[in-house]
Amino acid sequence: MAIKAVFFDIDGTFLNDRKRVSSSTKKAISQMKEDGILVGLATGRGPGFVQPFMDNLGLDFAVTYNGQYILTHDKVLYQNQLPKSTVYNLIRYATKHRREISLGTSTGLVGSNIINMGTSKFGQIVSRIVPKSWAKMVERSFKSLIRRFKPQSIETLKTIMREPIYQVVMVATVGETQDIEEKFPHVKITRSSPYSADIISADQSKLKGIAHLGEVFDFELSEVMAFGDSENDLEMLSGVGVGVAMGNGEDELKDQATHVTDTNNQNGIAKALSHYGLIHFETENSFTSDDDNFNKVKDFHHLMDGSTTDMPRVYGIEEASHRSDFKLEEVVEFLYASSGGDKRVFGQAVLDLHAALDKAALKVSSKEHSESTMVGQVDALTDLLYLTYGSFVLMGVDPKPFFDTVHEANMGKIFPDGKAHFDPVTHKILKPSDWEARFAPEPHIKRELDRQIQKSLQRSK
């Protein structure tokens, strides 16, 4: 499948439990950007929090405050402020019900020491290890502890709300959410923690933020892969082409996701991206070739049926014949294309090929079989590669763009469930219903050939 953009939730997904971006995720981002895939964040955090990640990792964009504020590394693309009346009434509600509240400005969440602690590294750890059934007790304990030192200032909140406010975060358990929703029907409440509620405009979400970016950067939701771990990621993962739930994520999210990967501490992002062929991820027991095309084909085979190996081995004669059949089919296709569709010319070329096979068989069988089987097989396959490159050289064609096109077409045979489907009778790989429209390589090959021809003509002037 053609994925044009990848989005990550932050806490519990993009960051591991040490609140760091793992090295495997950094490498994955670099690989995707080299391949022209857009990479961004989709989070309930504010723009001030995400900016360092965008700058340091070269991310293309971020959907922040659950879709209320969208930015690239150098400009703001979209802002949706909460109405001042709504913010004011939420402050009054919080005061009346003794709820701590923070206001999301363009720089970050401000106004509550309790919420600041909750979004800190310590607070995130507590959120993961304490049972949700203890949420109300934990919330009361935090409130009592913090207010002993510095109670929340309502006047400060009123001053802050003079700025544009994009999201309100209120300390509230899941059970208290319904009352807030009833009193404020024009807002939406999402959660990434059992102890607090993110309050945004009713018509906004991470998914709608991603859709907005798609309009700007020319991609469809079906061409998006998104990663998440909590309740506020559910709509996003359900609405994109591939929704990936982290292994440490909530069970409901895993049930709705296209794919469930490993945890945020166990290279979950890199493993999922590798599973879908967007990157090559080297595990402890695998190797990466210096030949990037080899790595792409290896990823393809891993997705198809898992039949890859990292230990050199010999083909048996039956398997070698099977692999040779594939190559011969492409040779025959090459001859048919060369015949210009003339059946008589093509038929003669096939007869000549039969004669060439017989001649080659006599030549090879007349030699003594003194070399090892593996040496002979590797030598022959390498000669095939060399001859294929030679054919491109004599055509004056750069093969790299065409290899990438064919690779993408083959990866497009992966169904939305992340697996290859096979015909139960012929065992041939099946193609998704939209494969021809989205992945058929011929139109792309023609465009690239036209480009190379035009470039050659310009050089010759």
C-alpha positions as CSV (number, residue, x, y, z in Angstrom):
1,M,0.0,0.0,0.0
2,A,1.2,3.5,-0.7
3,I,1.7,5.4,2.5
4,K,2.5,9.1,2.0
5,A,2.3,10.3,5.6
6,V,3.0,8.9,9.0
7,F,1.7,10.4,12.3
8,F,2.7,9.6,15.9
9,D,1.0,10.3,19.1
10,I,3.6,11.4,21.6
11,D,3.2,10.1,25.2
12,G,3.3,6.3,25.3
13,T,4.0,6.1,21.6
14,F,6.6,8.4,20.1
15,L,8.3,8.6,23.5
16,N,9.4,5.6,25.6
17,D,8.9,5.4,29.3
18,R,12.1,7.4,29.9
19,K,10.4,10.2,27.9
20,R,12.9,9.9,25.1
21,V,12.7,9.1,21.4
22,S,14.3,5.8,20.8
23,S,17.2,5.4,18.4
24,S,15.2,3.0,16.3
25,T,12.4,5.6,15.9
26,K,15.0,8.3,14.9
27,K,16.5,6.0,12.3
28,A,13.0,5.2,11.0
29,I,12.2,8.8,10.6
30,S,15.4,9.4,8.7
31,Q,14.7,6.5,6.3
32,M,11.1,7.6,5.6
33,K,12.1,11.1,4.9
34,E,14.8,9.9,2.5
35,D,12.0,8.0,0.7
36,G,9.8,11.1,0.5
37,I,7.3,10.0,3.2
38,L,5.9,12.9,5.3
39,V,6.3,12.5,9.0
40,G,4.5,14.3,11.8
41,L,3.0,14.2,15.3
42,A,-0.7,14.1,16.3
43,T,-1.0,14.9,20.0
44,G,-3.0,16.5,22.8
45,R,0.2,18.4,23.7
46,G,0.7,22.0,22.8
47,P,2.9,23.5,20.0
48,G,5.5,24.6,22.5
49,F,6.1,21.0,23.5
50,V,6.4,19.6,20.0
51,Q,8.6,22.3,18.5
52,P,11.9,20.8,19.8
53,F,11.0,17.4,18.3
54,M,10.2,19.1,14.9
55,D,13.4,21.0,14.9
56,N,15.7,18.2,16.1
57,L,14.2,15.4,14.0
58,G,13.2,17.4,10.9
59,L,9.5,16.5,11.2
60,D,7.2,18.0,8.6
61,F,4.3,19.0,10.7
62,A,2.3,18.5,13.9
63,V,-1.3,18.3,14.8
64,T,-1.4,19.7,18.4
65,Y,-4.1,20.2,21.0
66,N,-6.1,17.3,19.5
67,G,-6.5,19.1,16.1
68,Q,-7.0,22.7,17.4
69,Y,-3.6,24.0,16.4
70,I,-1.6,22.7,13.4
71,L,1.9,23.8,12.4
72,T,4.9,23.0,10.3
73,H,8.5,23.7,11.4
74,D,8.3,27.3,10.2
75,K,4.6,28.4,10.2
76,V,1.1,27.9,11.7
77,L,-1.3,26.3,9.2
78,Y,-4.5,26.3,11.3
79,Q,-5.8,27.6,14.6
80,N,-9.2,27.0,16.1
81,Q,-9.7,29.0,19.3
82,L,-12.2,28.1,21.9
83,P,-14.8,30.9,22.3
84,K,-14.0,33.2,25.2
85,S,-17.4,32.6,26.7
86,T,-16.8,28.8,26.7
87,V,-13.4,29.2,28.4
88,Y,-14.9,31.6,31.0
89,N,-17.8,29.2,31.8
90,L,-15.3,26.3,32.1
91,I,-13.3,28.3,34.6
92,R,-16.5,29.1,36.5
93,Y,-17.5,25.4,36.4
94,A,-14.0,24.3,37.6
95,T,-14.1,26.9,40.5
96,K,-17.6,25.8,41.6
97,H,-16.7,22.1,41.5
98,R,-13.2,22.6,42.9
99,R,-11.6,21.2,39.7
100,E,-8.1,22.1,38.7
101,I,-7.9,23.6,35.2
102,S,-5.2,24.5,32.7
103,L,-5.5,26.6,29.6
104,G,-3.8,25.7,26.4
105,T,-2.1,28.8,24.8
106,S,0.2,28.9,21.7
107,T,3.2,28.2,24.0
108,G,1.7,25.5,26.2
109,L,-0.6,24.6,29.1
110,V,-0.6,27.1,31.9
111,G,-2.6,27.7,35.1
112,S,-2.4,24.5,37.2
113,N,0.4,23.0,39.2
114,I,-1.5,19.7,39.5
115,I,-1.9,19.4,35.8
116,N,1.7,20.4,35.2
117,M,2.8,17.6,37.5
118,G,0.4,15.2,35.7
119,T,1.9,15.9,32.3
120,S,5.5,15.7,33.7
121,K,7.6,12.5,33.5
122,F,6.7,11.6,37.0
123,G,3.0,12.1,36.4
124,Q,3.1,10.0,33.2
125,I,4.7,7.1,35.1
126,V,2.1,7.3,37.9
127,S,-0.7,7.3,35.2
128,R,0.6,4.0,33.8
129,I,1.2,2.1,37.0
130,V,-1.8,3.1,39.1
131,P,-5.0,1.2,38.4
132,K,-7.7,3.3,36.8
133,S,-10.1,2.4,39.6
134,W,-7.9,4.4,41.9
135,A,-8.1,7.6,39.7
136,K,-10.4,9.6,42.0
137,M,-8.3,8.8,45.1
138,V,-5.1,9.7,43.3
139,E,-6.6,12.9,42.0
140,R,-7.7,14.0,45.5
141,S,-4.2,13.2,46.9
142,F,-2.5,15.3,44.2
143,K,-4.9,18.1,44.8
144,S,-4.4,18.1,48.5
145,L,-0.7,17.9,48.2
146,I,-0.2,20.7,45.7
147,R,-2.7,23.1,47.2
148,R,-0.8,23.1,50.5
149,F,2.0,24.9,48.7
150,K,0.3,27.0,46.1
151,P,-3.5,27.0,45.5
152,Q,-4.7,27.7,41.9
153,S,-5.3,31.3,41.2
154,I,-8.6,32.0,39.4
155,E,-7.6,35.6,38.7
156,T,-4.5,34.2,37.0
157,L,-6.7,32.0,34.8
158,K,-8.8,35.0,33.8
159,T,-5.7,36.9,32.8
160,I,-4.4,34.0,30.8
161,M,-7.7,33.6,28.9
162,R,-7.1,37.0,27.3
163,E,-4.8,35.1,25.0
164,P,-6.2,32.7,22.4
165,I,-7.1,29.5,24.2
166,Y,-7.1,26.3,22.0
167,Q,-7.7,23.6,24.6
168,V,-8.7,23.3,28.2
169,V,-7.5,20.5,30.5
170,M,-9.4,19.8,33.6
171,V,-8.7,17.3,36.4
172,A,-11.6,15.0,36.2
173,T,-12.2,11.2,36.4
174,V,-13.9,9.3,33.6
175,G,-17.1,9.1,35.7
176,E,-17.2,12.9,35.9
177,T,-16.9,13.5,32.2
178,Q,-20.6,13.0,31.5
179,D,-21.6,15.9,33.7
180,I,-19.1,18.2,31.9
181,E,-20.5,17.1,28.5
182,E,-24.1,17.7,29.5
183,K,-23.3,21.2,30.7
184,F,-21.1,22.0,27.7
185,P,-22.7,20.4,24.6
186,H,-20.6,22.4,22.2
187,V,-17.3,20.9,23.3
188,K,-15.7,17.5,22.9
189,I,-13.8,15.7,25.7
190,T,-10.9,13.3,24.9
191,R,-8.6,11.5,27.3
192,S,-5.0,10.3,27.3
193,S,-5.1,9.9,31.1
194,P,-7.7,8.6,33.6
195,Y,-7.1,11.7,35.7
196,S,-7.8,14.5,33.3
197,A,-10.0,15.6,30.4
198,D,-8.9,17.4,27.3
199,I,-11.6,19.8,26.2
200,I,-11.7,21.1,22.6
201,S,-14.3,22.2,20.0
202,A,-16.9,19.6,19.3
203,D,-16.0,19.5,15.6
204,Q,-12.3,19.0,16.0
205,S,-10.1,16.0,16.4
206,K,-6.6,14.6,15.6
207,L,-8.2,12.9,12.5
208,K,-9.6,16.1,11.2
209,G,-6.3,17.8,11.8
210,I,-4.6,15.1,9.7
211,A,-7.3,15.5,7.0
212,H,-6.6,19.3,6.9
213,L,-2.9,18.6,6.4
214,G,-3.8,16.2,3.6
215,E,-5.5,19.0,1.7
216,V,-2.3,21.1,2.0
217,F,0.2,18.4,1.3
218,D,-1.8,16.3,-1.1
219,F,-2.5,13.0,0.6
220,E,-5.7,11.1,1.4
221,L,-6.5,9.6,4.8
222,S,-6.3,6.2,3.2
223,E,-2.6,7.0,2.5
224,V,-1.8,7.7,6.1
225,M,-0.4,5.5,8.8
226,A,-0.9,6.6,12.4
227,F,0.4,5.3,15.8
228,G,-1.3,5.7,19.2
229,D,-1.8,4.1,22.6
230,S,-4.8,5.7,24.3
231,E,-8.4,6.7,24.1
232,N,-7.8,10.0,22.3
233,D,-6.2,8.1,19.4
234,L,-9.2,5.8,18.7
235,E,-10.8,8.0,16.1
236,M,-7.5,8.7,14.4
237,L,-6.5,5.0,14.2
238,S,-9.9,4.0,12.9
239,G,-10.0,6.7,10.2
240,V,-6.7,6.4,8.5
241,G,-5.4,3.8,6.0
242,V,-3.3,1.9,8.6
243,G,-3.9,2.4,12.3
244,V,-1.2,1.0,14.6
245,A,-1.8,0.4,18.3
246,M,1.2,0.2,20.5
247,G,1.7,-2.9,22.6
248,N,1.4,-0.9,25.7
249,G,-1.9,0.7,24.5
250,E,-5.4,0.3,25.8
251,D,-7.3,-2.9,24.9
252,E,-10.1,-1.0,23.1
253,L,-7.6,0.7,20.9
254,K,-6.0,-2.6,20.0
255,D,-9.3,-4.1,19.1
256,Q,-10.0,-1.3,16.6
257,A,-6.5,-1.0,15.1
258,T,-5.3,-2.4,11.8
259,H,-2.2,-3.7,13.4
260,V,-0.8,-4.1,17.0
261,T,2.9,-3.7,17.4
262,D,5.4,-4.0,20.2
263,T,5.6,-1.5,23.1
264,N,7.1,2.0,23.1
265,N,10.0,0.5,25.0
266,Q,10.6,-2.3,22.6
267,N,11.0,-0.6,19.2
268,G,7.3,-0.8,18.5
269,I,7.3,2.0,15.9
270,A,10.2,0.7,13.9
271,K,8.8,-2.9,14.0
272,A,5.5,-1.8,12.6
273,L,7.0,0.4,9.9
274,S,9.2,-2.5,8.9
275,H,6.2,-4.8,8.9
276,Y,4.6,-2.6,6.3
277,G,7.7,-2.2,4.3
278,L,8.2,1.5,4.9
279,I,11.7,1.0,6.4
280,H,14.2,-1.7,6.9
281,F,14.6,-2.5,10.6
282,E,17.5,-4.6,11.6
283,T,16.8,-6.9,14.5
284,E,19.5,-8.5,16.6
285,N,19.4,-11.6,14.4
286,S,19.2,-10.0,11.0
287,F,21.6,-8.1,8.8
288,T,21.3,-5.1,6.6
289,S,22.9,-5.0,3.2
290,D,24.8,-2.1,1.7
291,D,22.5,-2.6,-1.3
292,D,19.3,-0.8,-0.5
293,N,17.4,-2.6,-3.2
294,F,18.3,-5.9,-1.6
295,N,16.9,-4.6,1.7
296,K,13.6,-3.6,0.0
297,V,13.1,-7.0,-1.6
298,K,13.9,-8.6,1.8
299,D,11.2,-6.6,3.5
300,F,8.8,-7.6,0.7
301,H,9.5,-11.3,1.2
302,H,9.2,-10.9,4.9
303,L,5.7,-9.4,4.4
304,M,4.7,-12.0,1.9
305,D,5.3,-15.1,3.8
306,G,8.1,-14.5,6.3
307,S,10.5,-16.7,4.2
308,T,13.7,-14.8,4.6
309,T,17.0,-16.0,6.1
310,D,20.0,-14.4,7.5
311,M,22.3,-17.5,7.2
312,P,23.7,-18.3,3.7
313,R,22.1,-21.5,2.4
314,V,21.9,-23.6,-0.8
315,Y,18.8,-23.9,-3.0
316,G,17.7,-27.5,-3.6
317,I,17.0,-28.3,-7.3
318,E,13.2,-28.1,-6.9
319,E,13.4,-24.6,-5.3
320,A,16.0,-23.5,-7.8
321,S,13.8,-24.6,-10.7
322,H,10.9,-22.7,-9.1
323,R,12.9,-19.5,-8.9
324,S,14.2,-20.0,-12.4
325,D,10.6,-20.2,-13.7
326,F,10.0,-16.7,-12.4
327,K,13.0,-15.4,-14.2
328,L,12.1,-17.1,-17.4
329,E,8.6,-15.6,-17.4
330,E,10.2,-12.1,-17.2
331,V,12.6,-13.0,-20.1
332,V,9.6,-14.1,-22.2
333,E,7.8,-10.8,-21.3
334,F,11.0,-8.9,-22.4
335,L,10.9,-10.7,-25.7
336,Y,7.2,-10.1,-26.2
337,A,7.7,-6.3,-25.5
338,S,10.6,-6.4,-28.0
339,S,8.4,-8.0,-30.7
340,G,6.1,-5.0,-30.8
341,G,3.1,-7.3,-30.4
342,D,3.8,-9.2,-33.6
343,K,2.9,-12.8,-32.8
344,R,5.0,-14.3,-35.6
345,V,8.1,-12.4,-34.5
346,F,7.4,-13.3,-30.9
347,G,6.9,-17.0,-31.7
348,Q,10.2,-17.1,-33.5
349,A,12.0,-15.4,-30.6
350,V,10.6,-18.0,-28.2
351,L,11.8,-20.8,-30.5
352,D,15.2,-19.1,-30.5
353,L,15.1,-19.0,-26.7
354,H,14.4,-22.7,-26.6
355,A,17.4,-23.3,-28.8
356,A,19.5,-21.1,-26.6
357,L,18.5,-23.0,-23.5
358,D,19.4,-26.3,-25.1
359,K,22.8,-24.9,-26.2
360,A,23.4,-23.5,-22.7
361,A,22.5,-26.8,-21.1
362,L,25.0,-28.7,-23.3
363,K,27.7,-26.1,-22.6
364,V,27.2,-26.2,-18.8
365,S,26.8,-29.9,-18.5
366,S,30.0,-30.5,-20.4
367,K,32.0,-28.9,-17.6
368,E,33.1,-30.8,-14.5
369,H,31.1,-30.0,-11.4
370,S,34.1,-29.1,-9.3
371,E,32.9,-26.0,-7.5
372,S,30.7,-26.0,-4.5
373,T,26.9,-25.7,-5.1
374,M,26.6,-22.4,-3.2
375,V,29.5,-20.9,-5.1
376,G,28.0,-21.9,-8.4
377,Q,24.5,-20.6,-7.5
378,V,25.8,-17.2,-6.2
379,D,28.1,-16.8,-9.3
380,A,25.2,-17.4,-11.6
381,L,22.8,-15.1,-9.8
382,T,25.5,-12.4,-9.7
383,D,26.0,-12.8,-13.5
384,L,22.3,-12.4,-14.0
385,L,22.4,-9.1,-12.0
386,Y,25.4,-7.9,-14.0
387,L,23.8,-8.8,-17.3
388,T,20.5,-7.1,-16.3
389,Y,22.4,-3.9,-15.4
390,G,24.3,-4.2,-18.7
391,S,21.0,-4.3,-20.6
392,F,20.0,-1.1,-18.9
393,V,23.4,0.4,-19.7
394,L,22.9,-0.4,-23.4
395,M,19.4,1.0,-23.3
396,G,20.7,4.2,-21.8
397,V,18.2,3.9,-19.0
398,D,18.7,4.6,-15.2
399,P,17.0,1.6,-13.5
400,K,16.8,3.0,-10.0
401,P,13.5,4.9,-10.4
402,F,11.9,1.9,-12.1
403,F,13.0,-0.5,-9.3
404,D,11.4,1.8,-6.8
405,T,8.2,1.9,-8.9
406,V,8.0,-1.9,-9.1
407,H,8.8,-2.3,-5.4
408,E,5.9,0.0,-4.5
409,A,3.6,-1.9,-6.8
410,N,4.6,-5.2,-5.1
411,M,4.1,-3.6,-1.6
412,G,0.7,-2.5,-2.8
413,K,-0.3,-6.2,-2.9
414,I,-0.4,-6.1,0.9
415,F,-4.0,-5.9,2.1
416,P,-5.2,-3.4,4.8
417,D,-4.7,-6.1,7.5
418,G,-1.0,-6.0,6.8
419,K,-0.9,-9.4,5.2
420,A,-0.6,-10.9,1.7
421,H,-3.6,-12.9,0.5
422,F,-3.2,-16.0,-1.7
423,D,-5.6,-17.8,-4.1
424,P,-6.6,-21.0,-2.3
425,V,-6.2,-23.0,-5.5
426,T,-3.3,-21.6,-7.5
427,H,-1.6,-20.1,-4.4
428,K,-0.8,-17.0,-6.4
429,I,-0.7,-13.7,-4.6
430,L,-4.0,-11.8,-4.8
431,K,-4.2,-8.0,-5.4
432,P,-6.5,-5.7,-3.5
433,S,-9.4,-4.4,-5.5
434,D,-7.9,-0.9,-5.9
435,W,-4.4,-2.2,-6.9
436,E,-4.7,-1.4,-10.6
437,A,-5.9,2.2,-10.0
438,R,-3.3,2.9,-7.3
439,F,-0.2,0.8,-8.0
440,A,-0.1,-0.5,-11.6
441,P,3.5,0.4,-12.6
442,E,3.1,1.0,-16.3
443,P,1.9,4.6,-16.1
444,H,4.7,5.5,-13.7
445,I,7.3,3.7,-15.9
446,K,6.1,5.7,-18.9
447,R,6.3,9.0,-17.1
448,E,9.8,8.3,-15.8
449,L,11.0,7.2,-19.3
450,D,9.6,10.4,-20.8
451,R,11.5,12.3,-18.1
452,Q,14.8,10.5,-18.8
453,I,14.4,11.0,-22.6
454,Q,13.8,14.7,-22.2
455,K,16.7,15.0,-19.8
456,S,18.9,13.2,-22.4
457,L,17.7,15.5,-25.2
458,Q,18.6,18.5,-23.0
459,R,22.1,17.2,-22.4
460,S,22.7,16.7,-26.1
461,K,21.8,20.3,-27.1
